[in-house]
Amino acid sequence: DRVSAPILLIHGTNDTVVLPEQSSNMANALRKAGKEAELLTLEKADHWLLKGEARLAMLEAAYKFIERHNPPDPVE
């Protein structure tokens, strides 16, 4: 309930280090507390995002999230 910034959670469905349910639970708890939370679930991705497709999806999602919540200053 003390979170003040938007949160992006990214989790692979084949993560054996941290269970995917933990990210789902966290996203749900944040939303229940009225916080802004996004959860991106990457099918068949592991904890380390070893496959290129998973890393690209993570980077694209992170870029869009940052651009939306902390856009760059306008170019003068």
Secondary structure, DSSP 4 states (H G I P E B T S, - for coil): ----S-EEEEEETT-SSS-HHHHHHHHHHHHHTT--EEEEEETT--TT--SHHHHHHHHHHHHHHHHHHSPPPPP-
